Amino acid sequence: MTQNNWWTQVRIPEELRRYCTLSQADVNAFTREATAAADPVARLQELLIERAEAKKRAETAYCEDRMATDRRRILATHQWPLPWLPVKSQPWVTNRDGRMAHGRIESEDLLTVLQDGSAPRTYGSLEDLVKEWSVD
């Protein structure tokens, strides 16, 4: 079995596929490591899943940290430069046209996002709000 066939036989779980981005150096290193294994396909699959899971954990940690920071900034109304706080959609949330949304939160109601030309959107909790909105 050739090395190229190994890559076509690897099966990555659907939820991890978007995290399987590799540089040419990664491909070369993984191929070298798989070559030394008793079962190259299994080893290659193991390496890819490990890398994808690590990237997923890093992305999740980044998102959680960003949401916690946004939550703190929203709650610190005394530090707002205006009576309202500009917000934008989180990087992982886009409109149907692929663009970020912009709005504002007023200090009287921290759970409602106001957008020009749209109805106000009220969230059940600040945690729900920061999943979609970030301080601009």
N, C-alpha and C positions, 0 to 999 in steps of 0.2 A: 504494500500500500504506500502511495507517495504522500509526501507532506501536504500537498495541495488537497488531497482527499480528506485529510484529517479535519481541516477547517470546515469542509462541507458536511461532515458527519456530526459536528458538535451541536448539541441542543441546549439552548439557553431559555430559561423560563420567560414567558411573555413580559412579566412585570419588570424584568431586569434588562431587557433588550435595549432600551433607550440609554442605558448607562454603559453599554459596551462600545465605547469609542476608543480606538487604539491608534497610536502613532506607528510609523514603520519600525521604529526601534522596539516597541512593545511586541509587534508581530514577530520580529526576528528573535527576541528573547524568549517569547513563549514557544516558538517553534523549536528553538534549541533545547529548551527544557523538556518539551514533549518528546523529542527525539531520544532523550536519555531514559524515558520511562518505559516500563514494561507494556503499558497500554497507553499509547500516545494520545488517542482520542479522549480517553477518560481524563488524562492529565491536562490536556488542553482545555477541556470543558471545565475542570476544576479551577484552573487558573483564571479563566474568563469569568466564571461565577464569583470567585473571590474578589476580582477587580471590580466587577459591577456592584457587588454588595458594598464594597468600601466606598465607591462613588455615591451610591444611594445614601449611605449613612452620613457622608459629608454634606450632601445636599440637604438632607433632612435637618441636620444640626444647623446649617446656615439659615434655613427657613425659620426654624424655631428661634434662633438668636435674633434674627431680623424682626420677627413678630414681637418678641419680648421688648426689644428696643423701641419699636413703634408704640407699643402699649404704654411704656414709661413716658414717652414724649407726649402722647395724647393726654395722659393723666396730669402732666405738669402744666396745667393751664396758665399758671403764673409766669411761665417762661415763654408763652406764645408772643410773637411780635405784634399780633393784631388780635381783635376779639374773635377771630376765626382762624382755623389752622388749615393751610392747603394740604390736600392729600392726593395721591395718585394710586392707581391700581398696582398691586404687587407685581414683580416681574413675571411671576408664574401665572398671572391672571391677565388675559387680554380680551378686548372686545371681539365681536364677530369679525370685524374688519382687520384684526390683528394689531390694533393700536391700543396704547395705554389710555385709561380713562383718568380724568382729573375732576376733583371736587373740593369740598371744604367741610370742615366740622366746626360747628359753633360751640362756644364754651357753655351755653345753656343746656345743650343736649349732645353729649359725647357719643351717643349711639346712632345718630342720624347723619348720613352723608348727603350733602346737597350738591347737585350737579346742574349746571345751566342747561336748560332744555329738557330736563328729566324730572320725574317725580322724586321726592326725597325717599331715601332708602334707610329704613330703621332696622337695626340688628338687635338680636336678643341679648348679646353680651359684647364686651369689648374684645374678647378672644375671637368671636365670630367676625367682628369688623376687621381686625388686623390680619385675618386670613386672606382678605381681599384688598385691603387698603393699607398704604404706607404713607408716612409723613413725607411731604414733598420738600 
